[in-house]
């Protein structure tokens, strides 16, 4: 039995089958490349669903983590630590907000956003107790807690987890008229992904986000942007909302905020919103821990230069130009996305998304399928143009379009 077969057999036997990973066993990684236990190298074109925007083992981030590991890693929020204040201040500044509430995972940040919106609705807007409503979009992906899957429309994410949490209304993504009709006097927030990642990198119609911003402002409703996947450089801007000149009331952040080193998430909003919390009303033992803050502070410093946003713009334009040629050749039905992020709908005659992902793996490129016929491309922002072109060449070969 090879090392790969042994590792996969052990995982299959002893871990719950809540994922269906490709049959590759990664042993090390650097930049945009990963190496498996047999020594084979693969170009990472997924980047941990955008958690690895800055690449594997980015030197600035690993140095920051190593330095903090030698000092203190956890205090809990029972005490202050010397990285917390700077992290909160600098993340708030990056977001153009006044306050942040740090957590660990993206799902925890979304849960925090839901709780915060409801608290704001009751204490500020005056919604009757227990009546707060949040409007969300079809095909959303905001996490997998019981509350979050309560407003999912994905049967795989939702089935068998009821009874479900009430207080949510689902409308079609991109339909401003439907959203307008759903907002009533008890609505406290509209929660949206500026680009729907898990759904296949679905783009909203032009002007949609600006329309949502105008509607929520007019109706006295919070606009919450889940930028867990789309934020922090992925689309060519710090936040995907910026492409429409939109500033939401609350950002929900995660994934890349931890630099692929540790899980870090947060919500950022005004003092009017996050200032409502009092001690004991919400918390997390590991949220805002020293190690997380040290890494996230370096992430923030890297984003301030604009270097990674510019790379995502330039390489993203190249990526979409090349993918557009594939879409015109019959092997690909459609391409969507922005920056270094693309959803590619494979013509069924060429195979399912899973089959294409497996074929690409055999050619040294790692991607992931979603919703049957779609593969997602989201390479680290540090990828070189040469490596990106090589990866695209492998896709052309697999699709018989080379």
Helices and strands as residue ranges (DSSP letters): H 3-14, E 26-30, E 33-36, E 41-44, G 47-50, H 59-69, H 84-95, E 99-103, H 106-120, I 121-125, E 133-137, H 146-149, H 155-158, E 168-171, H 176-182, E 187-192, E 195-196, E 202-203, H 208-219, E 222-226, G 240-244, E 250-253, G 255-258, E 265-269, H 271-274, H 290-304, H 307-327, E 332-337, E 342-346, G 348-350, H 353-362, E 365-366, E 368-370, E 374-377, H 385-398
